[in-house]
Amino acid sequence: MVRQTGGTRKFHDAAMPRLRLVSARRIALLSPLVLSLLACGGKPEAGSEDSSPQADAQGRIVLTEVQLKNLGITQVAATAATVVPITGLPAHITAPLAASTEVTVPYAGVVTQVLVDEGSQVQRGQPMLRVQSRELVTLQAELARARAEAGVAQQQARRDAVLFKEGLIAQARTQESRARAAIARASVAQASLQLTQLRPSTRGAPGEFELLAPQAGRVLHRAVKPGQALAALASAFTLMTGDGLDVEFNIPLALRDAVQPGLAVELPAGARAKVMAVGGDADAGAQGLRVRAQVQAASALLPGQQLEASLHLPAPVGAVVVPASALLQQGEHHVVYVRQGQAWHGVVVHLLGGDARSAVIVGDGVHAGVNVAASGGNLLKTLAPVE
Protein backbone atom coordinates (compact mmCIF):
# COMPACT_ATOMS: atom_id res chain seq x y z
CA MET A 1 0.00 0.00 0.00
CA VAL A 2 1.11 3.61 -0.52
CA ARG A 3 0.31 6.49 1.83
CA GLN A 4 1.54 10.07 1.74
CA THR A 5 2.66 11.25 5.20
CA GLY A 6 5.02 14.16 5.66
CA GLY A 7 6.25 13.97 2.05
CA THR A 8 7.35 10.32 2.40
CA ARG A 9 5.81 7.50 0.43
CA LYS A 10 5.16 4.33 2.42
CA PHE A 11 5.03 1.06 0.54
CA HIS A 12 3.91 -2.36 1.72
CA ASP A 13 5.93 -5.20 0.25
CA ALA A 14 4.11 -8.50 0.41
CA ALA A 15 7.27 -10.26 -0.72
CA MET A 16 9.34 -9.25 2.36
CA PRO A 17 10.25 -12.30 4.44
CA ARG A 18 8.33 -12.75 7.72
CA LEU A 19 10.67 -11.90 10.59
CA ARG A 20 11.00 -14.59 13.28
CA LEU A 21 10.44 -13.37 16.81
CA VAL A 22 11.60 -15.02 20.02
CA SER A 23 8.61 -16.42 21.93
CA ALA A 24 7.61 -14.87 25.24
CA ARG A 25 8.35 -18.13 27.05
CA ARG A 26 11.83 -18.33 25.58
CA ILE A 27 12.51 -14.69 26.47
CA ALA A 28 11.41 -15.40 30.03
CA LEU A 29 13.84 -18.31 30.22
CA LEU A 30 16.66 -16.29 28.68
CA SER A 31 16.21 -13.16 30.81
CA PRO A 32 18.14 -14.35 33.89
CA LEU A 33 21.03 -15.50 31.71
CA VAL A 34 21.00 -12.25 29.73
CA LEU A 35 21.08 -10.17 32.89
CA SER A 36 23.86 -12.30 34.31
CA LEU A 37 25.96 -11.92 31.15
CA LEU A 38 25.47 -8.17 31.27
CA ALA A 39 26.47 -7.92 34.88
CA CYS A 40 29.56 -10.12 34.95
CA GLY A 41 30.92 -9.89 31.39
CA GLY A 42 30.05 -13.45 30.40
CA LYS A 43 30.12 -15.46 33.70
CA PRO A 44 26.74 -15.67 35.43
CA GLU A 45 26.77 -15.22 39.21
CA ALA A 46 24.06 -15.28 41.83
CA GLY A 47 22.46 -11.94 42.46
CA SER A 48 23.97 -10.36 39.37
CA GLU A 49 20.52 -9.23 38.24
CA ASP A 50 20.62 -6.37 40.71
CA SER A 51 23.80 -4.91 39.21
CA SER A 52 22.78 -5.26 35.55
CA PRO A 53 22.14 -2.13 33.46
CA GLN A 54 18.55 -1.03 33.14
CA ALA A 55 16.75 1.02 30.47
CA ASP A 56 16.23 4.64 31.42
CA ALA A 57 13.01 6.64 31.19
CA GLN A 58 13.61 7.26 27.49
CA GLY A 59 13.89 3.51 26.82
CA ARG A 60 17.68 3.62 26.29
CA ILE A 61 20.18 1.10 27.61
CA VAL A 62 23.95 1.44 27.75
CA LEU A 63 26.03 -1.61 26.83
CA THR A 64 29.78 -2.00 26.70
CA GLU A 65 31.59 -3.60 23.80
CA VAL A 66 32.25 -6.69 25.93
CA GLN A 67 28.57 -7.00 26.73
CA LEU A 68 27.64 -6.61 23.06
CA LYS A 69 30.06 -9.38 22.15
CA ASN A 70 28.83 -11.69 24.90
CA LEU A 71 25.21 -11.21 23.81
CA GLY A 72 26.00 -11.73 20.13
CA ILE A 73 24.75 -8.29 19.15
CA THR A 74 26.30 -7.11 15.88
CA GLN A 75 25.85 -3.73 14.29
CA VAL A 76 26.01 -2.24 10.82
CA ALA A 77 25.72 1.30 9.50
CA ALA A 78 22.57 2.21 7.62
CA THR A 79 23.13 3.50 4.09
CA ALA A 80 21.13 5.98 2.04
CA ALA A 81 18.56 4.30 -0.19
CA THR A 82 18.31 5.21 -3.87
CA VAL A 83 15.58 2.73 -4.85
CA VAL A 84 12.80 0.80 -3.15
CA PRO A 85 12.60 -2.79 -4.46
CA ILE A 86 9.06 -4.15 -4.79
CA THR A 87 9.71 -7.88 -5.06
CA GLY A 88 7.74 -11.02 -5.86
CA LEU A 89 5.69 -9.60 -8.76
CA PRO A 90 4.41 -12.47 -10.97
CA ALA A 91 5.44 -11.74 -14.56
CA HIS A 92 5.60 -13.43 -17.95
CA ILE A 93 7.75 -12.92 -21.02
CA THR A 94 6.04 -11.98 -24.30
CA ALA A 95 7.04 -11.18 -27.86
CA PRO A 96 8.11 -7.55 -28.23
CA LEU A 97 5.13 -5.33 -28.95
CA ALA A 98 6.91 -2.99 -31.37
CA ALA A 99 9.17 -5.56 -33.04
CA SER A 100 6.84 -8.50 -33.74
CA THR A 101 4.52 -9.16 -36.68
CA GLU A 102 1.72 -11.67 -37.17
CA VAL A 103 1.85 -13.19 -40.66
CA THR A 104 -1.70 -14.11 -41.72
CA VAL A 105 -3.08 -16.09 -44.64
CA PRO A 106 -5.11 -13.72 -46.83
CA TYR A 107 -7.36 -16.43 -48.31
CA ALA A 108 -8.90 -19.62 -47.01
CA GLY A 109 -7.23 -22.82 -48.16
CA VAL A 110 -5.28 -25.93 -47.23
CA VAL A 111 -1.59 -25.94 -46.30
CA THR A 112 0.38 -27.96 -48.84
CA GLN A 113 3.92 -27.25 -47.58
CA VAL A 114 5.59 -25.40 -44.68
CA LEU A 115 8.81 -23.79 -45.93
CA VAL A 116 10.22 -22.30 -42.69
CA ASP A 117 10.13 -23.41 -39.06
CA GLU A 118 10.46 -21.77 -35.65
CA GLY A 119 13.86 -20.20 -35.12
CA SER A 120 14.46 -19.69 -38.85
CA GLN A 121 15.76 -16.35 -40.11
CA VAL A 122 13.78 -15.04 -43.07
CA GLN A 123 14.22 -12.13 -45.46
CA ARG A 124 11.52 -9.81 -46.72
CA GLY A 125 9.67 -11.46 -49.61
CA GLN A 126 10.93 -14.98 -48.78
CA PRO A 127 8.32 -17.76 -49.25
CA MET A 128 7.19 -19.14 -45.89
CA LEU A 129 4.19 -21.32 -46.72
CA ARG A 130 2.37 -22.89 -49.66
CA VAL A 131 -1.44 -22.93 -49.60
CA GLN A 132 -3.95 -24.18 -52.16
CA SER A 133 -7.00 -21.92 -52.30
CA ARG A 134 -10.11 -21.69 -54.45
CA GLU A 135 -10.29 -18.02 -53.59
CA LEU A 136 -6.99 -17.44 -55.38
CA VAL A 137 -8.41 -18.88 -58.61
CA THR A 138 -11.33 -16.45 -58.33
CA LEU A 139 -8.99 -13.57 -57.56
CA GLN A 140 -6.76 -14.34 -60.53
CA ALA A 141 -9.81 -14.42 -62.79
CA GLU A 142 -10.99 -11.07 -61.41
CA LEU A 143 -7.54 -9.58 -61.97
CA ALA A 144 -7.46 -10.81 -65.56
CA ARG A 145 -10.93 -9.38 -66.20
CA ALA A 146 -10.00 -6.07 -64.58
CA ARG A 147 -6.91 -5.78 -66.75
CA ALA A 148 -8.90 -6.54 -69.89
CA GLU A 149 -11.58 -4.01 -68.98
CA ALA A 150 -8.94 -1.44 -68.16
CA GLY A 151 -7.33 -1.95 -71.57
CA VAL A 152 -10.60 -1.51 -73.39
CA ALA A 153 -11.54 1.55 -71.32
CA GLN A 154 -8.15 3.14 -71.98
CA GLN A 155 -8.40 2.60 -75.72
CA GLN A 156 -11.92 4.04 -75.74
CA ALA A 157 -10.73 7.09 -73.82
CA ARG A 158 -7.95 7.73 -76.34
CA ARG A 159 -10.35 7.39 -79.30
CA ASP A 160 -12.85 9.74 -77.67
CA ALA A 161 -10.12 12.27 -77.08
CA VAL A 162 -9.25 12.27 -80.80
CA LEU A 163 -12.90 12.52 -81.82
CA PHE A 164 -13.41 15.43 -79.42
CA LYS A 165 -10.50 17.32 -80.97
CA GLU A 166 -12.04 16.85 -84.40
CA GLY A 167 -15.34 18.16 -83.09
CA LEU A 168 -17.22 14.92 -83.73
CA ILE A 169 -18.34 14.22 -80.16
CA ALA A 170 -19.29 16.32 -77.16
CA GLN A 171 -16.92 16.97 -74.31
CA ALA A 172 -19.20 15.11 -71.86
CA ARG A 173 -18.60 11.87 -73.72
CA THR A 174 -14.85 12.34 -73.47
CA GLN A 175 -15.09 12.96 -69.73
CA GLU A 176 -17.26 9.88 -69.30
CA SER A 177 -14.77 7.61 -71.10
CA ARG A 178 -11.91 9.01 -69.04
CA ALA A 179 -13.82 8.25 -65.84
CA ARG A 180 -14.46 4.65 -66.92
CA ALA A 181 -10.77 4.23 -67.70
CA ALA A 182 -9.80 5.59 -64.25
CA ILE A 183 -12.23 3.21 -62.52
CA ALA A 184 -10.83 0.28 -64.48
CA ARG A 185 -7.26 1.18 -63.50
CA ALA A 186 -8.31 1.37 -59.84
CA SER A 187 -9.85 -2.10 -60.07
CA VAL A 188 -6.58 -3.48 -61.44
CA ALA A 189 -4.59 -1.80 -58.69
CA GLN A 190 -6.89 -3.17 -56.00
CA ALA A 191 -6.76 -6.71 -57.38
CA SER A 192 -2.98 -6.52 -57.71
CA LEU A 193 -2.58 -5.22 -54.16
CA GLN A 194 -4.31 -8.29 -52.81
CA LEU A 195 -1.52 -10.42 -54.27
CA THR A 196 1.41 -8.48 -52.81
CA GLN A 197 1.78 -10.80 -49.79
CA LEU A 198 1.61 -13.95 -51.87
CA ARG A 199 2.96 -15.36 -55.07
CA PRO A 200 1.19 -17.91 -57.28
CA SER A 201 3.15 -21.16 -57.26
CA THR A 202 4.42 -22.14 -60.69
CA ARG A 203 5.13 -25.73 -59.65
CA GLY A 204 1.97 -26.53 -57.72
CA ALA A 205 -1.66 -27.20 -58.58
CA PRO A 206 -3.97 -24.42 -59.81
CA GLY A 207 -4.88 -22.05 -57.00
CA GLU A 208 -1.70 -22.73 -55.01
CA PHE A 209 0.21 -19.72 -53.74
CA GLU A 210 3.25 -18.96 -51.60
CA LEU A 211 2.86 -16.77 -48.52
CA LEU A 212 5.73 -14.24 -48.44
CA ALA A 213 7.47 -12.76 -45.38
CA PRO A 214 6.37 -9.12 -44.94
CA GLN A 215 9.67 -8.23 -43.24
CA ALA A 216 13.03 -9.68 -42.27
CA GLY A 217 13.25 -11.36 -38.88
CA ARG A 218 13.24 -14.58 -36.88
CA VAL A 219 10.28 -16.97 -36.82
CA LEU A 220 9.19 -16.87 -33.21
CA HIS A 221 6.11 -19.06 -33.52
CA ARG A 222 4.62 -21.35 -36.19
CA ALA A 223 0.88 -22.02 -36.04
CA VAL A 224 0.41 -24.18 -39.17
CA LYS A 225 1.26 -27.66 -40.41
CA PRO A 226 0.83 -29.54 -43.72
CA GLY A 227 -2.75 -30.56 -44.47
CA GLN A 228 -4.25 -27.99 -42.13
CA ALA A 229 -7.32 -26.11 -43.34
CA LEU A 230 -7.05 -22.39 -42.75
CA ALA A 231 -9.70 -19.70 -42.68
CA ALA A 232 -9.10 -16.36 -44.32
CA LEU A 233 -6.84 -14.10 -42.24
CA ALA A 234 -5.79 -17.00 -39.97
CA SER A 235 -2.43 -16.49 -38.22
CA ALA A 236 0.36 -18.60 -39.65
CA PHE A 237 3.61 -17.24 -38.14
CA THR A 238 4.89 -14.71 -35.64
CA LEU A 239 7.99 -12.84 -36.79
CA MET A 240 10.32 -10.96 -34.45
CA THR A 241 13.06 -8.50 -35.31
CA GLY A 242 15.99 -8.03 -32.93
CA ASP A 243 16.71 -9.92 -29.71
CA GLY A 244 14.58 -7.91 -27.28
CA LEU A 245 11.59 -9.28 -25.41
CA ASP A 246 8.83 -7.75 -23.29
CA VAL A 247 7.95 -8.61 -19.69
CA GLU A 248 4.45 -7.94 -18.42
CA PHE A 249 3.30 -7.87 -14.79
CA ASN A 250 0.72 -6.25 -12.50
CA ILE A 251 1.38 -3.83 -9.66
CA PRO A 252 -0.92 -2.86 -6.77
CA LEU A 253 -3.24 0.00 -7.69
CA ALA A 254 -1.83 2.02 -4.80
CA LEU A 255 1.50 2.30 -6.63
CA ARG A 256 0.11 3.83 -9.82
CA ASP A 257 1.42 7.33 -9.06
CA ALA A 258 4.91 6.01 -8.26
CA VAL A 259 5.41 3.92 -11.42
CA GLN A 260 6.57 5.74 -14.53
CA PRO A 261 8.27 4.69 -17.79
CA GLY A 262 12.02 4.35 -17.40
CA LEU A 263 12.05 2.60 -14.00
CA ALA A 264 14.33 -0.43 -13.66
CA VAL A 265 13.03 -4.00 -13.33
CA GLU A 266 15.17 -6.92 -12.13
CA LEU A 267 14.55 -10.46 -13.37
CA PRO A 268 16.09 -13.83 -12.44
CA ALA A 269 19.57 -14.77 -13.72
CA GLY A 270 20.67 -11.14 -13.69
CA ALA A 271 18.44 -9.99 -16.55
CA ARG A 272 17.28 -6.38 -16.39
CA ALA A 273 14.39 -4.54 -18.01
CA LYS A 274 13.06 -1.01 -18.27
CA VAL A 275 9.43 0.03 -17.83
CA MET A 276 8.02 1.14 -21.19
CA ALA A 277 4.30 1.57 -20.51
CA VAL A 278 1.87 1.64 -17.57
CA GLY A 279 -1.76 0.67 -18.06
CA GLY A 280 -4.51 3.24 -17.81
CA ASP A 281 -7.15 0.90 -16.38
CA ALA A 282 -7.22 -1.79 -13.71
CA ASP A 283 -7.00 -5.48 -14.53
CA ALA A 284 -10.45 -6.84 -13.67
CA GLY A 285 -9.17 -10.21 -12.45
CA ALA A 286 -6.03 -9.28 -10.52
CA GLN A 287 -7.24 -5.80 -9.48
CA GLY A 288 -3.84 -4.44 -10.38
CA LEU A 289 -2.31 -2.10 -12.91
CA ARG A 290 -0.64 -3.63 -15.97
CA VAL A 291 2.98 -2.72 -16.61
CA ARG A 292 5.03 -3.59 -19.70
CA ALA A 293 8.81 -3.48 -19.59
CA GLN A 294 11.42 -4.20 -22.26
CA VAL A 295 14.10 -6.75 -21.45
CA GLN A 296 17.58 -5.43 -22.13
CA ALA A 297 19.34 -8.81 -22.12
CA ALA A 298 17.01 -11.59 -23.23
CA SER A 299 19.46 -14.36 -24.12
CA ALA A 300 18.31 -16.64 -21.27
CA LEU A 301 14.58 -15.80 -21.54
CA LEU A 302 11.88 -17.21 -23.78
CA PRO A 303 8.41 -15.93 -24.72
CA GLY A 304 5.76 -17.51 -22.51
CA GLN A 305 8.17 -17.97 -19.59
CA GLN A 306 6.72 -17.32 -16.11
CA LEU A 307 8.92 -15.67 -13.49
CA GLU A 308 9.04 -13.13 -10.67
CA ALA A 309 10.04 -9.52 -11.25
CA SER A 310 11.37 -6.88 -8.88
CA LEU A 311 10.38 -3.29 -9.61
CA HIS A 312 12.70 -0.52 -8.41
CA LEU A 313 10.83 2.59 -7.30
CA PRO A 314 12.59 5.88 -6.48
CA ALA A 315 13.41 6.07 -2.78
CA PRO A 316 11.89 9.01 -0.86
CA VAL A 317 14.12 11.49 0.94
CA GLY A 318 15.40 10.09 4.23
CA ALA A 319 14.99 6.42 3.33
CA VAL A 320 17.84 4.11 4.36
CA VAL A 321 18.86 0.52 3.70
CA VAL A 322 19.38 -1.86 6.64
CA PRO A 323 19.78 -5.65 6.85
CA ALA A 324 16.45 -7.48 6.83
CA SER A 325 17.52 -9.12 10.10
CA ALA A 326 17.51 -5.69 11.78
CA LEU A 327 13.71 -5.46 11.55
CA LEU A 328 11.69 -6.71 14.51
CA GLN A 329 7.96 -7.20 14.26
CA GLN A 330 5.86 -5.37 16.86
CA GLY A 331 2.17 -5.69 16.18
CA GLU A 332 1.48 -4.09 12.82
CA HIS A 333 4.73 -2.11 12.93
CA HIS A 334 8.45 -2.76 12.70
CA VAL A 335 11.15 -1.77 15.20
CA VAL A 336 14.87 -1.19 14.64
CA TYR A 337 17.39 -0.76 17.47
CA VAL A 338 19.68 2.22 16.92
CA ARG A 339 22.94 3.06 18.66
CA GLN A 340 23.74 6.55 19.93
CA GLY A 341 27.14 6.58 21.63
CA GLN A 342 27.04 3.64 24.05
CA ALA A 343 23.25 3.69 24.36
CA TRP A 344 20.73 1.64 22.36
CA HIS A 345 17.05 2.38 21.88
CA GLY A 346 14.26 1.07 19.70
CA VAL A 347 12.68 3.13 16.93
CA VAL A 348 9.39 2.39 15.20
CA VAL A 349 10.01 2.52 11.43
CA HIS A 350 7.96 2.24 8.26
CA LEU A 351 8.94 -0.55 5.87
CA LEU A 352 8.91 0.70 2.27
CA GLY A 353 10.20 -2.40 0.51
CA GLY A 354 13.21 -4.65 0.13
CA ASP A 355 14.25 -8.23 -0.51
CA ALA A 356 15.46 -11.27 1.44
CA ARG A 357 18.73 -9.56 2.41
CA SER A 358 17.91 -5.91 2.96
CA ALA A 359 15.03 -3.60 3.81
CA VAL A 360 14.34 0.02 2.92
CA ILE A 361 12.88 1.95 5.85
CA VAL A 362 12.16 5.46 7.12
CA GLY A 363 11.94 6.49 10.76
CA ASP A 364 12.76 9.32 13.14
CA GLY A 365 16.43 9.19 14.08
CA VAL A 366 17.26 6.53 11.52
CA HIS A 367 19.54 8.10 8.93
CA ALA A 368 22.48 7.16 6.76
CA GLY A 369 25.54 6.38 8.89
CA VAL A 370 23.71 5.49 12.10
CA ASN A 371 24.50 2.03 13.51
CA VAL A 372 21.63 -0.45 13.85
CA ALA A 373 21.56 -3.89 15.45
CA ALA A 374 21.92 -6.40 12.62
CA SER A 375 21.61 -9.37 14.98
CA GLY A 376 20.66 -9.74 18.62
CA GLY A 377 17.86 -7.21 18.33
CA ASN A 378 15.45 -9.49 20.20
CA LEU A 379 17.73 -9.40 23.23
CA LEU A 380 17.76 -5.62 23.09
CA LYS A 381 14.00 -5.73 22.88
CA THR A 382 13.81 -7.64 26.19
CA LEU A 383 16.14 -5.13 27.87
CA ALA A 384 14.72 -1.93 26.38
CA PRO A 385 11.25 -2.62 24.99
CA VAL A 386 9.51 -0.05 22.80
CA GLU A 387 6.24 1.11 24.32
C-alpha positions in Angstrom: 0.0 0.0 0.0 1.1 3.6 -0.5 0.3 6.5 1.8 1.5 10.1 1.7 2.7 11.3 5.2 5.0 14.2 5.7 6.2 14.0 2.1 7.4 10.3 2.4 5.8 7.5 0.4 5.2 4.3 2.4 5.0 1.1 0.5 3.9 -2.4 1.7 5.9 -5.2 0.3 4.1 -8.5 0.4 7.3 -10.3 -0.7 9.3 -9.3 2.4 10.3 -12.3 4.4 8.3 -12.7 7.7 10.7 -11.9 10.6 11.0 -14.6 13.3 10.4 -13.4 16.8 11.6 -15.0 20.0 8.6 -16.4 21.9 7.6 -14.9 25.2 8.3 -18.1 27.1 11.8 -18.3 25.6 12.5 -14.7 26.5 11.4 -15.4 30.0 13.8 -18.3 30.2 16.7 -16.3 28.7 16.2 -13.2 30.8 18.1 -14.4 33.9 21.0 -15.5 31.7 21.0 -12.2 29.7 21.1 -10.2 32.9 23.9 -12.3 34.3 26.0 -11.9 31.1 25.5 -8.2 31.3 26.5 -7.9 34.9 29.6 -10.1 34.9 30.9 -9.9 31.4 30.1 -13.5 30.4 30.1 -15.5 33.7 26.7 -15.7 35.4 26.8 -15.2 39.2 24.1 -15.3 41.8 22.5 -11.9 42.5 24.0 -10.4 39.4 20.5 -9.2 38.2 20.6 -6.4 40.7 23.8 -4.9 39.2 22.8 -5.3 35.5 22.1 -2.1 33.5 18.5 -1.0 33.1 16.8 1.0 30.5 16.2 4.6 31.4 13.0 6.6 31.2 13.6 7.3 27.5 13.9 3.5 26.8 17.7 3.6 26.3 20.2 1.1 27.6 24.0 1.4 27.7 26.0 -1.6 26.8 29.8 -2.0 26.7 31.6 -3.6 23.8 32.3 -6.7 25.9 28.6 -7.0 26.7 27.6 -6.6 23.1 30.1 -9.4 22.1 28.8 -11.7 24.9 25.2 -11.2 23.8 26.0 -11.7 20.1 24.8 -8.3 19.2 26.3 -7.1 15.9 25.9 -3.7 14.3 26.0 -2.2 10.8 25.7 1.3 9.5 22.6 2.2 7.6 23.1 3.5 4.1 21.1 6.0 2.0 18.6 4.3 -0.2 18.3 5.2 -3.9 15.6 2.7 -4.9 12.8 0.8 -3.1 12.6 -2.8 -4.5 9.1 -4.2 -4.8 9.7 -7.9 -5.1 7.7 -11.0 -5.9 5.7 -9.6 -8.8 4.4 -12.5 -11.0 5.4 -11.7 -14.6 5.6 -13.4 -18.0 7.8 -12.9 -21.0 6.0 -12.0 -24.3 7.0 -11.2 -27.9 8.1 -7.5 -28.2 5.1 -5.3 -28.9 6.9 -3.0 -31.4 9.2 -5.6 -33.0 6.8 -8.5 -33.7 4.5 -9.2 -36.7 1.7 -11.7 -37.2 1.8 -13.2 -40.7 -1.7 -14.1 -41.7 -3.1 -16.1 -44.6 -5.1 -13.7 -46.8 -7.4 -16.4 -48.3 -8.9 -19.6 -47.0 -7.2 -22.8 -48.2 -5.3 -25.9 -47.2 -1.6 -25.9 -46.3 0.4 -28.0 -48.8 3.9 -27.2 -47.6 5.6 -25.4 -44.7 8.8 -23.8 -45.9 10.2 -22.3 -42.7 10.1 -23.4 -39.1 10.5 -21.8 -35.7 13.9 -20.2 -35.1 14.5 -19.7 -38.9 15.8 -16.4 -40.1 13.8 -15.0 -43.1 14.2 -12.1 -45.5 11.5 -9.8 -46.7 9.7 -11.5 -49.6 10.9 -15.0 -48.8 8.3 -17.8 -49.3 7.2 -19.1 -45.9 4.2 -21.3 -46.7 2.4 -22.9 -49.7 -1.4 -22.9 -49.6 -4.0 -24.2 -52.2 -7.0 -21.9 -52.3 -10.1 -21.7 -54.4 -10.3 -18.0 -53.6 -7.0 -17.4 -55.4 -8.4 -18.9 -58.6 -11.3 -16.5 -58.3 -9.0 -13.6 -57.6 -6.8 -14.3 -60.5 -9.8 -14.4 -62.8 -11.0 -11.1 -61.4 -7.5 -9.6 -62.0 -7.5 -10.8 -65.6 -10.9 -9.4 -66.2 -10.0 -6.1 -64.6 -6.9 -5.8 -66.8 -8.9 -6.5 -69.9 -11.6 -4.0 -69.0 -8.9 -1.4 -68.2 -7.3 -1.9 -71.6 -10.6 -1.5 -73.4 -11.5 1.6 -71.3 -8.2 3.1 -72.0 -8.4 2.6 -75.7 -11.9 4.0 -75.7 -10.7 7.1 -73.8 -7.9 7.7 -76.3 -10.3 7.4 -79.3 -12.9 9.7 -77.7 -10.1 12.3 -77.1 -9.2 12.3 -80.8 -12.9 12.5 -81.8 -13.4 15.4 -79.4 -10.5 17.3 -81.0 -12.0 16.8 -84.4 -15.3 18.2 -83.1 -17.2 14.9 -83.7 -18.3 14.2 -80.2 -19.3 16.3 -77.2 -16.9 17.0 -74.3 -19.2 15.1 -71.9 -18.6 11.9 -73.7 -14.9 12.3 -73.5 -15.1 13.0 -69.7 -17.3 9.9 -69.3 -14.8 7.6 -71.1 -11.9 9.0 -69.0 -13.8 8.2 -65.8 -14.5 4.7 -66.9 -10.8 4.2 -67.7 -9.8 5.6 -64.3 -12.2 3.2 -62.5 -10.8 0.3 -64.5 -7.3 1.2 -63.5 -8.3 1.4 -59.8 -9.9 -2.1 -60.1 -6.6 -3.5 -61.4 -4.6 -1.8 -58.7 -6.9 -3.2 -56.0 -6.8 -6.7 -57.4 -3.0 -6.5 -57.7 -2.6 -5.2 -54.2 -4.3 -8.3 -52.8 -1.5 -10.4 -54.3 1.4 -8.5 -52.8 1.8 -10.8 -49.8 1.6 -14.0 -51.9 3.0 -15.4 -55.1 1.2 -17.9 -57.3 3.2 -21.2 -57.3 4.4 -22.1 -60.7 5.1 -25.7 -59.6 2.0 -26.5 -57.7 -1.7 -27.2 -58.6 -4.0 -24.4 -59.8 -4.9 -22.0 -57.0 -1.7 -22.7 -55.0 0.2 -19.7 -53.7 3.3 -19.0 -51.6 2.9 -16.8 -48.5 5.7 -14.2 -48.4 7.5 -12.8 -45.4 6.4 -9.1 -44.9 9.7 -8.2 -43.2 13.0 -9.7 -42.3 13.2 -11.4 -38.9 13.2 -14.6 -36.9 10.3 -17.0 -36.8 9.2 -16.9 -33.2 6.1 -19.1 -33.5 4.6 -21.3 -36.2 0.9 -22.0 -36.0 0.4 -24.2 -39.2 1.3 -27.7 -40.4 0.8 -29.5 -43.7 -2.7 -30.6 -44.5 -4.2 -28.0 -42.1 -7.3 -26.1 -43.3 -7.0 -22.4 -42.7 -9.7 -19.7 -42.7 -9.1 -16.4 -44.3 -6.8 -14.1 -42.2 -5.8 -17.0 -40.0 -2.4 -16.5 -38.2 0.4 -18.6 -39.7 3.6 -17.2 -38.1 4.9 -14.7 -35.6 8.0 -12.8 -36.8 10.3 -11.0 -34.5 13.1 -8.5 -35.3 16.0 -8.0 -32.9 16.7 -9.9 -29.7 14.6 -7.9 -27.3 11.6 -9.3 -25.4 8.8 -7.8 -23.3 8.0 -8.6 -19.7 4.4 -7.9 -18.4 3.3 -7.9 -14.8 0.7 -6.3 -12.5 1.4 -3.8 -9.7 -0.9 -2.9 -6.8 -3.2 0.0 -7.7 -1.8 2.0 -4.8 1.5 2.3 -6.6 0.1 3.8 -9.8 1.4 7.3 -9.1 4.9 6.0 -8.3 5.4 3.9 -11.4 6.6 5.7 -14.5 8.3 4.7 -17.8 12.0 4.4 -17.4 12.1 2.6 -14.0 14.3 -0.4 -13.7 13.0 -4.0 -13.3 15.2 -6.9 -12.1 14.5 -10.5 -13.4 16.1 -13.8 -12.4 19.6 -14.8 -13.7 20.7 -11.1 -13.7 18.4 -10.0 -16.6 17.3 -6.4 -16.4 14.4 -4.5 -18.0 13.1 -1.0 -18.3 9.4 0.0 -17.8 8.0 1.1 -21.2 4.3 1.6 -20.5 1.9 1.6 -17.6 -1.8 0.7 -18.1 -4.5 3.2 -17.8 -7.1 0.9 -16.4 -7.2 -1.8 -13.7 -7.0 -5.5 -14.5 -10.4 -6.8 -13.7 -9.2 -10.2 -12.5 -6.0 -9.3 -10.5 -7.2 -5.8 -9.5 -3.8 -4.4 -10.4 -2.3 -2.1 -12.9 -0.6 -3.6 -16.0 3.0 -2.7 -16.6 5.0 -3.6 -19.7 8.8 -3.5 -19.6 11.4 -4.2 -22.3 14.1 -6.8 -21.5 17.6 -5.4 -22.1 19.3 -8.8 -22.1 17.0 -11.6 -23.2 19.5 -14.4 -24.1 18.3 -16.6 -21.3 14.6 -15.8 -21.5 11.9 -17.2 -23.8 8.4 -15.9 -24.7 5.8 -17.5 -22.5 8.2 -18.0 -19.6 6.7 -17.3 -16.1 8.9 -15.7 -13.5 9.0 -13.1 -10.7 10.0 -9.5 -11.3 11.4 -6.9 -8.9 10.4 -3.3 -9.6 12.7 -0.5 -8.4 10.8 2.6 -7.3 12.6 5.9 -6.5 13.4 6.1 -2.8 11.9 9.0 -0.9 14.1 11.5 0.9 15.4 10.1 4.2 15.0 6.4 3.3 17.8 4.1 4.4 18.9 0.5 3.7 19.4 -1.9 6.6 19.8 -5.6 6.9 16.4 -7.5 6.8 17.5 -9.1 10.1 17.5 -5.7 11.8 13.7 -5.5 11.6 11.7 -6.7 14.5 8.0 -7.2 14.3 5.9 -5.4 16.9 2.2 -5.7 16.2 1.5 -4.1 12.8 4.7 -2.1 12.9 8.5 -2.8 12.7 11.2 -1.8 15.2 14.9 -1.2 14.6 17.4 -0.8 17.5 19.7 2.2 16.9 22.9 3.1 18.7 23.7 6.5 19.9 27.1 6.6 21.6 27.0 3.6 24.1 23.3 3.7 24.4 20.7 1.6 22.4 17.1 2.4 21.9 14.3 1.1 19.7 12.7 3.1 16.9 9.4 2.4 15.2 10.0 2.5 11.4 8.0 2.2 8.3 8.9 -0.5 5.9 8.9 0.7 2.3 10.2 -2.4 0.5 13.2 -4.7 0.1 14.2 -8.2 -0.5 15.5 -11.3 1.4 18.7 -9.6 2.4 17.9 -5.9 3.0 15.0 -3.6 3.8 14.3 0.0 2.9 12.9 2.0 5.8 12.2 5.5 7.1 11.9 6.5 10.8 12.8 9.3 13.1 16.4 9.2 14.1 17.3 6.5 11.5 19.5 8.1 8.9 22.5 7.2 6.8 25.5 6.4 8.9 23.7 5.5 12.1 24.5 2.0 13.5 21.6 -0.5 13.8 21.6 -3.9 15.5 21.9 -6.4 12.6 21.6 -9.4 15.0 20.7 -9.7 18.6 17.9 -7.2 18.3 15.5 -9.5 20.2 17.7 -9.4 23.2 17.8 -5.6 23.1 14.0 -5.7 22.9 13.8 -7.6 26.2 16.1 -5.1 27.9 14.7 -1.9 26.4 11.2 -2.6 25.0 9.5 0.0 22.8 6.2 1.1 24.3 
